[in-house]
């Protein structure tokens, strides 16, 4: 009876946490400042759906294409596509939580289920990035589903169907971000290793077919849809990111990347995760290899700490397993003192140590100004729509794509952050707009309205004086100045 009461209390507490989580997610959907890529992905999805345009061919797109298809259904909702896209990201994340919980529930005790829920849903770094219209929640969902099927395969090697479904998830993972090729290779190598190290009546043809068929399908799908112009694909997917990689020194990039592990919440996860090394089984090893492979491949690409969002849930799983070993070691050291008190203190520190939005801290460190959140963007676009004129030129197109007016060059700003580092010949070759094009638009007062974002100047940076010659100030909104043609 006492056990039943404890179980009821535990279930009630979990449900109460779910209610808190709902309001946390809702607050991030409406209040989290815009990320530059969010409107870019929604614009691209809408362009494919309604205009039949193809990324890599008709416009620059610097990620793999699956994200476009994922957010395509909400891309036609105008302004509401932004909160709808974020809600869709939340649904991906919620599904990932329950899939991971189902995967490991048989290995968790009641305390570990509670711990997993706390570590997952109260990690503000995870929530802050995963609610955005970016690849993170989608990649977390795919890798979680892939691990679910793979754990079933490891439990019963003869069931190749689970291996096929896992390989399909990891293949689609590559279509969210090219760096996930490392995770697919981990799946292949790890599976072949276990095939030869465990005896049983299994056919190698089924194993090879289950591993290769999904990735072959994805490769064929990619090239049928987006063509075989490898030079243009390389420029879109690789060269733009390679240029960005050299905008700052490698040492500075590494320090920013390492900040992810230094943040108090993630440091606690990393600390607990190390204790899981005491008793690794085949599923835990697979999780660890996926984390390590992803980290290594990112050392050769753009070193942004936000990318680690995708593998953070895997670190949390290992931290949950490590927690039991941590408690065991504490009991040895403390002897007569309750180790549970120390565990509770650790969890309290975990819950209160992370700021509401890590993005705010990042902006504060770089002395930048925060972009508008969706609520602010709604009222900002209302003010833009109230002005006379039909065309808008913006220093960041994300500020105006949801207004009723036509935004000039709305699909070009994807490469605005590396524009000054691309030579004129390359720009001419790929029909890219250069800064002189924007200067000419300003000088010839082609646009009716100009939006100048002082924190994210991009294309219009350095053109303040030119703008004021032919335009007058209409209104200011935070750090944004809106000009209208004289």
C-alpha positions, -999 to +999 in steps of 0.1 A: +000+000+000+029+024+009+045+016-025+012+023-043+008+057-025+044+066-035+036+057-071+005+078-071+024+108-057+051+103-083+026+101-112+008+132-098+041+151-096+049+142-132+015+154-144+021+187-125+055+190-142+038+185-176+015+215-168+045+237-160+062+225-192+032+235-213+034+271-200+072+271-205+069+260-241+041+285-247+062+313-233+091+304-256+068+302-286+056+338-282+085+355-264+117+339-276+135+364-299+136+355-336+165+336-349+177+347-384+171+313-400+135+309-389+119+332-414+144+321-440+133+284-437+096+295-438+102+317-469+120+288-486+092+263-477+066+287-491+086+293-523+088+256-529+051+250-522+035+279-540+060+290-565+077+257-575+111+270-568+139+246-559+167+253-534+203+249-546+190+256-581+167+287-579+179+301-547+207+298-521+199+273-493+227+263-469+211+233-451+199+199-462+163+200-476+142+180-451+135+210-429+118+227-459+094+197-463+088+195-425+076+231-422+059+234-456+024+228-443+026+259-420+045+281-444+014+295-461-002+310-429+014+344-433+025+358-400+010+329-381+034+305-399+060+317-373+042+307-341+026+277-359+061+266-370+073+269-334+044+249-321+052+222-347+088+222-333+073+218-298+053+188-310+084+172-325+102+177-291+073+163-271+071+133-293+109+128-289+105+129-251+079+101-251+098+081-276+130+082-255+110+075-224+094+044-240+128+033-253+145+034-218+115+030-195+122-007-190+158+002-179+146+031-157+133+029-122+107+054-110+134+078-097+151+078-131+119+085-150+114+116-128+151+126-132+149+122-170+117+144-171+135+171-150+167+171-170+149+171-203+122+197-198+140+221-175+171+225-196+166+260-209+193+256-236+174+227-251+141+244-249+154+277-262+168+263-294+144+234-300+113+255-301+126+275-331+118+268-367+152+252-372+166+217-376+170+209-339+136+195-329+133+176-362+168+161-358+160+152-322+128+134-332+146+114-360+176+104-338+152+095-309+131+073-332+162+058-348+175+049-313+141+034-304+141+010-333+178+003-329+175-007-292+147-031-303+171-045-329+199-050-304+175-069-281+167-093-309+193-094-337+172-116-360+145-089-364+161-070-393+129-048-397+138-028-367+173-023-382+157-011-415+135+014-397+164+027-376+185+030-407+157+049-424+156+074-395+193+079-395+193+083-433+166+110-430+187+126-403+214+132-429+188+151-449+184+175-420+221+183-417+250+169-436+271+165-403+247+137-393+265+115-419+288+107-389+259+093-370+248+072-399+283+058-402+282+050-365+250+030-371+267+010-400+300+003-383+284-006-349+259-029-365+285-048-386+307-051-355+279-067-335+269-089-364+303-105-364+309-105-326+276-122-318+267-157-330+233-166-343+213-175-374+212-142-392+216-134-429+242-108-437+222-098-468+193-087-446+217-066-425+234-050-454+201-044-472+185-029-440+215-005-436+220+006-472+185+006-488+173+037-469+204+058-475+204+049-512+167+059-514+175+092-497+204+099-521+183+091-552+155+113-538+179+141-532+193+142-567+160+136-585+145+165-568+174+190-567+194+180-598+230+169-603+247+203-606+273+193-581+292+226-584+262+246-574+253+221-546+288+224-532+286+262-532+252+261-515+259+234-489+296+237-482+314+267-495+291+292-478+297+275-444+334+271-451+336+309-457+317+315-424+341+292-406+370+315-413+353+347-403+367+342-368+398+325-355+396+288-348+405+294-311+376+318-307+353+294-324+364+266-300+358+288-270+323+296-281+316+260-289+330+249-255+306+273-238+279+248-243+297+224-219+306+251-194+270+263-189+260+252-154+231+230-165+250+212-193+281+209-171+260+190-145+247+167-173+283+162-185+294+154-149+266+129-143+272+114-178+307+105-169+294+082-142+275+062-168+309+049-180+310+026-150+287+000-166+282+005-203+259-019-222+255-020-260+228+006-261+247+031-239+278+026-261+257+034-291+245+066-275+280+076-266+294+069-300+267+090-316+276+119-293+313+116-299+309+113-337+287+143-339+311+164-318+341+154-338+325+161-372+315+196-359+351+204-352+356+204-390+325+226-397+309+257-382+316+256-345+284+269-331+274+257-296+237+257-306+244+227-329+249+205-298+211+209-291+206+179-314+226+155-292+218+170-258+189+145-252+213+116-257+236+132-231+207+135-208+199+098-211+234+089-202+233+114-173+202+096-160+220+063-160+251+079-145+230+094-117+226+060-100+264+054-101+269+089-088+246+082-058+264+049-051+298+066-051+284+093-028+272+067-003+307+053-002+323+086+004+297+101+028+289+069+048+267+082+075+255+114+058+225+111+034+236+112-002+200+120-012+203+155+002+233+161-020+214+148-050+184+171-042+208+201-039+223+191-073+189+191-089+179+224-074+211+240-087+203+224-121+168+240-122+178+275-112+213+278-127+202+283-164+188+317-175+153+318-190+168+320-224+204+312-232+200+333-263+198+364-241+231+356-225+247+350-259+235+384-271+246+401-239+281+386-242+284+399-278+270+433-268+243+429-295+206+438-294+179+412-293+158+406-324+121+410-321+100+382-306+069+371-325+046+393-304+067+424-312+070+414-348+032+412-352+028+449-341+059+459-360+044+446-392+011+463-384+030+496-383+047+488-416+014+479-433+000+513-422+026+532-442+021+543-478+039+523-504+041+488-517+077+477-516+101+473-487+139+471-486+151+457-452+186+452-437+172+419-425+143+406-446+130+385-416+115+418-402+092+423-431+084+390-448+050+388-429+038+422-439+014+427-468+040+446-487+065+431-511+100+426-497+128+430-522+153+401-525+137+381-498+154+349-507+189+363-509+196+372-473+206+336-465+242+345-475+242+380-462+265+372-433+292+361-457+284+384-486+316+406-481+338+375-482+325+362-516+344+376-546+326+394-574+332+366-599+315+341-577+286+365-571+282+370-608+284+333-614+256+324-590+236+356-597+240+368-561+232+404-551+261+424-538+263+454-516+265+477-546+231+464-557+216+475-524+234+508-526+219+514-561+184+505-548+189+531-520+204+558-542+177+553-569+150+552-542+134+521-557+118+509-525+090+528-509+101+518-474+134+510-459+139+491-426+172+497-410+181+472-382+211+487-363+218+454-346+216+433-377+226+457-405+236+430-430+230+444-465+224+480-456+252+484-431+272+516-439+244+531-460+229+553-433+238+586-449+227+574-484+193+564-470+187+598-453+193+617-487+161+603-503+142+590-473+128+605-441+123+587-408+088+573-403+091+557-369+115+539-345+108+506-330+133+496-303+167+497-322+150+496-356+145+527-377+119+527-405+123+552-433+098+562-460+105+578-493+104+616-494 
